[in-house]
Amino acid sequence: MDIVTLARIQFAMTTIFHFFFVPLSIGTVFIVAIMETLYVRTKDETYKKMAKFWAQIMLLSFAVGVVTGIIQEFQFGMNWSDYSRFVGDIFGAPLAVEALLAFFLESTFLGLWMFTWDRVKPGVHALFIWLVGFGSLMSAFWIIVANAFMQHPKGYQIENGRAVMTDFSALLKNPQLWYEFSHVIAAAILTGGIVVAGLSAFRILKKKDLSAVSEKIYKKSLRVGLVVSLVGSISVLAAGDFQMKALVEDQPMKFAATEGLYETSGDPASWTLIAWANEAKKERVFGIEVPYMLSILSYHKLSGSVEGMNEINKKLVAEYGDRNYYPPVNTLFWTFRIMAGFGALMFVVSALGLFLTRKKKPVLYEKKWLLWVLGLMTFAPFLANTSGWLVTELGRYPWTVYGLFTIEQSVSPNVSVASLMFSNTVYFLLFAGLGATMVYLVIRELKKGPEYVDHQHAADAKPAIDPFDGGAF
């Protein structure tokens, strides 16, 4: 393997592992905030216990997310120093705002929320967790400001071989920012809802080991999770539709690759359900097509053709110079379908789950196979989120900043194959250890159950005992 390939593997590994926890953290914050708000409004202690219990999962996700985020930033400096020099003038502002304001807001109110149970009024305490959620949104927003510039550069000029910011407001008006941000936040809400519903389903399967209080909490949590995931799944499908339509104009090569189109489609355009491409020969080996569907998905009408990769590549060669502009077609084709397929599946499961847990006939709780289906859906948002980011990043090949800076130009000039092999091995082992620890701690919290967390909070609320109160003897 060469330096560029190893550096890309490291970037992919650190980014994917970090992004396991970003949407989980944002999603579970909003789940906990909703549960505590329900407690404030109804005075039902069950919702308070639910908020305290699921906060354990939320806090674990925050902790691992912070650690993996630090590692991700560290590998930027190690492997992508030329890239950092090129975009540093532009990235500096949004990343500074994210660190100094958004993350500060998020972490401050998270601390206040953790240590002020029963010390402030319930409404004030609920406000703290909503402010944590707002901080999380702002943190994600400023990170995506930077990423959106990579997808669709705005508000810059090139000086001495570097991109220099000329208009900060142009970064905020970048249409790609709002498509990405809405898509990511919708996916985070969906992730939180599905994870809470899925983990609750796994625990209800063990109802013989549950007390009546714990069973009630898990059933209520499952319902709350399904409501949130239904809203999230509808939102993510809508946001994804808007983002993909924008790609037709902004990044036509990425769009064509997700559809496996080497040649320009007919009018109307057929959508390919499954296919495989010979990337060396730049042609499709086979495919099953659905008439009219690609025109409907691309333009929301029954007519319209989609430009193929071969034609787009000729235009890119004429504009940027002679080189290969084809992204990994099979990878993009299938990751896009995994993302969209799981998004649709989570919508169906959320809607059916709510129907099957209605008060009149809550049959889902009595059917083990239905609980297993819902439980296994816990893993679906992680597969969908990862696939989505692969489409976003791989589809931009060969650019790090679209149309301005290539991957080869971005790699640090002083790294070696040996150093990258060593750091990749270290990061892999570290991530494997963090992932195993996270899974172990989540399972341990689930086994302890909601009642243990409630007792723990009650014990923490008692005044500390001074061991010297009795005197010296």
Helices and strands as residue ranges (DSSP letters): H 3-42, H 45-79, H 81-97, I 98-102, H 103-115, H 122-151, E 156-159, E 162-165, H 168-173, H 175-204, G 207-209, H 212-250, H 252-258, E 271-278, E 283-290, H 293-299, H 309-320, H 329-356, G 363-366, H 368-376, G 377-379, H 380-394, E 399-401, E 405-406, H 407-410, H 417-461
